[in-house]
């Protein structure tokens, strides 16, 4: 899963029970696909979902803005890069 795809993932795109993320249009090839994630990623996502604001549509977001960019990450407790590494295990 590409970092840009992860940062644009919405809560409704994540299926925790089946441990998968639906990507409707990939950044590289413009095709949709399913990405399955590891138990570590599931644990990290569950921890993050307990902390994130419930009114936000995106899985990851920036404070005061609608979007979250990789280069502007403020070093949160569960950074997207950590979850990305869990996804590719």
MODELLER restraints for C-alpha pairs under 7 A, 6 or more apart:
rsr = mdl.restraints
at = mdl.atoms
rsr.add(forms.Gaussian(group=physical.xy_distance, feature=features.Distance(at['CA:1:A'], at['CA:35:A']), mean=6.91, stdev=0.5))
rsr.add(forms.Gaussian(group=physical.xy_distance, feature=features.Distance(at['CA:5:A'], at['CA:26:A']), mean=6.99, stdev=0.5))
rsr.add(forms.Gaussian(group=physical.xy_distance, feature=features.Distance(at['CA:5:A'], at['CA:27:A']), mean=6.81, stdev=0.5))
rsr.add(forms.Gaussian(group=physical.xy_distance, feature=features.Distance(at['CA:7:A'], at['CA:60:A']), mean=5.93, stdev=0.5))
rsr.add(forms.Gaussian(group=physical.xy_distance, feature=features.Distance(at['CA:7:A'], at['CA:68:A']), mean=6.40, stdev=0.5))
rsr.add(forms.Gaussian(group=physical.xy_distance, feature=features.Distance(at['CA:7:A'], at['CA:69:A']), mean=7.00, stdev=0.5))
rsr.add(forms.Gaussian(group=physical.xy_distance, feature=features.Distance(at['CA:8:A'], at['CA:58:A']), mean=6.63, stdev=0.5))
rsr.add(forms.Gaussian(group=physical.xy_distance, feature=features.Distance(at['CA:9:A'], at['CA:58:A']), mean=5.89, stdev=0.5))
rsr.add(forms.Gaussian(group=physical.xy_distance, feature=features.Distance(at['CA:9:A'], at['CA:59:A']), mean=5.74, stdev=0.5))
rsr.add(forms.Gaussian(group=physical.xy_distance, feature=features.Distance(at['CA:10:A'], at['CA:57:A']), mean=5.68, stdev=0.5))
rsr.add(forms.Gaussian(group=physical.xy_distance, feature=features.Distance(at['CA:10:A'], at['CA:58:A']), mean=4.13, stdev=0.5))
rsr.add(forms.Gaussian(group=physical.xy_distance, feature=features.Distance(at['CA:10:A'], at['CA:59:A']), mean=5.07, stdev=0.5))
rsr.add(forms.Gaussian(group=physical.xy_distance, feature=features.Distance(at['CA:11:A'], at['CA:57:A']), mean=6.06, stdev=0.5))
rsr.add(forms.Gaussian(group=physical.xy_distance, feature=features.Distance(at['CA:11:A'], at['CA:58:A']), mean=5.79, stdev=0.5))
rsr.add(forms.Gaussian(group=physical.xy_distance, feature=features.Distance(at['CA:11:A'], at['CA:59:A']), mean=5.10, stdev=0.5))
rsr.add(forms.Gaussian(group=physical.xy_distance, feature=features.Distance(at['CA:13:A'], at['CA:21:A']), mean=5.60, stdev=0.5))
rsr.add(forms.Gaussian(group=physical.xy_distance, feature=features.Distance(at['CA:13:A'], at['CA:22:A']), mean=5.11, stdev=0.5))
rsr.add(forms.Gaussian(group=physical.xy_distance, feature=features.Distance(at['CA:14:A'], at['CA:20:A']), mean=6.08, stdev=0.5))
rsr.add(forms.Gaussian(group=physical.xy_distance, feature=features.Distance(at['CA:14:A'], at['CA:21:A']), mean=4.56, stdev=0.5))
rsr.add(forms.Gaussian(group=physical.xy_distance, feature=features.Distance(at['CA:14:A'], at['CA:22:A']), mean=6.52, stdev=0.5))
rsr.add(forms.Gaussian(group=physical.xy_distance, feature=features.Distance(at['CA:15:A'], at['CA:21:A']), mean=6.18, stdev=0.5))
rsr.add(forms.Gaussian(group=physical.xy_distance, feature=features.Distance(at['CA:16:A'], at['CA:42:A']), mean=6.88, stdev=0.5))
rsr.add(forms.Gaussian(group=physical.xy_distance, feature=features.Distance(at['CA:19:A'], at['CA:36:A']), mean=5.65, stdev=0.5))
rsr.add(forms.Gaussian(group=physical.xy_distance, feature=features.Distance(at['CA:19:A'], at['CA:37:A']), mean=5.50, stdev=0.5))
rsr.add(forms.Gaussian(group=physical.xy_distance, feature=features.Distance(at['CA:19:A'], at['CA:42:A']), mean=6.86, stdev=0.5))
rsr.add(forms.Gaussian(group=physical.xy_distance, feature=features.Distance(at['CA:20:A'], at['CA:34:A']), mean=6.53, stdev=0.5))
rsr.add(forms.Gaussian(group=physical.xy_distance, feature=features.Distance(at['CA:20:A'], at['CA:35:A']), mean=5.43, stdev=0.5))
rsr.add(forms.Gaussian(group=physical.xy_distance, feature=features.Distance(at['CA:20:A'], at['CA:36:A']), mean=4.13, stdev=0.5))
rsr.add(forms.Gaussian(group=physical.xy_distance, feature=features.Distance(at['CA:20:A'], at['CA:37:A']), mean=5.80, stdev=0.5))
rsr.add(forms.Gaussian(group=physical.xy_distance, feature=features.Distance(at['CA:21:A'], at['CA:34:A']), mean=5.76, stdev=0.5))
rsr.add(forms.Gaussian(group=physical.xy_distance, feature=features.Distance(at['CA:21:A'], at['CA:35:A']), mean=5.15, stdev=0.5))
rsr.add(forms.Gaussian(group=physical.xy_distance, feature=features.Distance(at['CA:21:A'], at['CA:36:A']), mean=6.32, stdev=0.5))
rsr.add(forms.Gaussian(group=physical.xy_distance, feature=features.Distance(at['CA:22:A'], at['CA:33:A']), mean=6.24, stdev=0.5))
rsr.add(forms.Gaussian(group=physical.xy_distance, feature=features.Distance(at['CA:22:A'], at['CA:34:A']), mean=4.77, stdev=0.5))
rsr.add(forms.Gaussian(group=physical.xy_distance, feature=features.Distance(at['CA:22:A'], at['CA:35:A']), mean=6.52, stdev=0.5))
rsr.add(forms.Gaussian(group=physical.xy_distance, feature=features.Distance(at['CA:23:A'], at['CA:32:A']), mean=5.31, stdev=0.5))
rsr.add(forms.Gaussian(group=physical.xy_distance, feature=features.Distance(at['CA:23:A'], at['CA:33:A']), mean=5.30, stdev=0.5))
rsr.add(forms.Gaussian(group=physical.xy_distance, feature=features.Distance(at['CA:23:A'], at['CA:34:A']), mean=6.00, stdev=0.5))
rsr.add(forms.Gaussian(group=physical.xy_distance, feature=features.Distance(at['CA:24:A'], at['CA:31:A']), mean=7.00, stdev=0.5))
rsr.add(forms.Gaussian(group=physical.xy_distance, feature=features.Distance(at['CA:24:A'], at['CA:32:A']), mean=4.21, stdev=0.5))
rsr.add(forms.Gaussian(group=physical.xy_distance, feature=features.Distance(at['CA:24:A'], at['CA:33:A']), mean=6.48, stdev=0.5))
rsr.add(forms.Gaussian(group=physical.xy_distance, feature=features.Distance(at['CA:25:A'], at['CA:31:A']), mean=4.92, stdev=0.5))
rsr.add(forms.Gaussian(group=physical.xy_distance, feature=features.Distance(at['CA:25:A'], at['CA:32:A']), mean=4.47, stdev=0.5))
rsr.add(forms.Gaussian(group=physical.xy_distance, feature=features.Distance(at['CA:26:A'], at['CA:32:A']), mean=5.71, stdev=0.5))
rsr.add(forms.Gaussian(group=physical.xy_distance, feature=features.Distance(at['CA:37:A'], at['CA:87:A']), mean=4.82, stdev=0.5))
rsr.add(forms.Gaussian(group=physical.xy_distance, feature=features.Distance(at['CA:38:A'], at['CA:86:A']), mean=6.28, stdev=0.5))
rsr.add(forms.Gaussian(group=physical.xy_distance, feature=features.Distance(at['CA:38:A'], at['CA:87:A']), mean=5.92, stdev=0.5))
rsr.add(forms.Gaussian(group=physical.xy_distance, feature=features.Distance(at['CA:38:A'], at['CA:89:A']), mean=6.95, stdev=0.5))
rsr.add(forms.Gaussian(group=physical.xy_distance, feature=features.Distance(at['CA:40:A'], at['CA:86:A']), mean=5.89, stdev=0.5))
rsr.add(forms.Gaussian(group=physical.xy_distance, feature=features.Distance(at['CA:41:A'], at['CA:83:A']), mean=5.67, stdev=0.5))
rsr.add(forms.Gaussian(group=physical.xy_distance, feature=features.Distance(at['CA:41:A'], at['CA:86:A']), mean=4.93, stdev=0.5))
rsr.add(forms.Gaussian(group=physical.xy_distance, feature=features.Distance(at['CA:41:A'], at['CA:87:A']), mean=5.96, stdev=0.5))
rsr.add(forms.Gaussian(group=physical.xy_distance, feature=features.Distance(at['CA:44:A'], at['CA:83:A']), mean=6.69, stdev=0.5))
rsr.add(forms.Gaussian(group=physical.xy_distance, feature=features.Distance(at['CA:48:A'], at['CA:78:A']), mean=6.64, stdev=0.5))
rsr.add(forms.Gaussian(group=physical.xy_distance, feature=features.Distance(at['CA:60:A'], at['CA:68:A']), mean=6.44, stdev=0.5))
rsr.add(forms.Gaussian(group=physical.xy_distance, feature=features.Distance(at['CA:61:A'], at['CA:67:A']), mean=5.19, stdev=0.5))
rsr.add(forms.Gaussian(group=physical.xy_distance, feature=features.Distance(at['CA:61:A'], at['CA:68:A']), mean=4.63, stdev=0.5))
rsr.add(forms.Gaussian(group=physical.xy_distance, feature=features.Distance(at['CA:62:A'], at['CA:68:A']), mean=4.68, stdev=0.5))
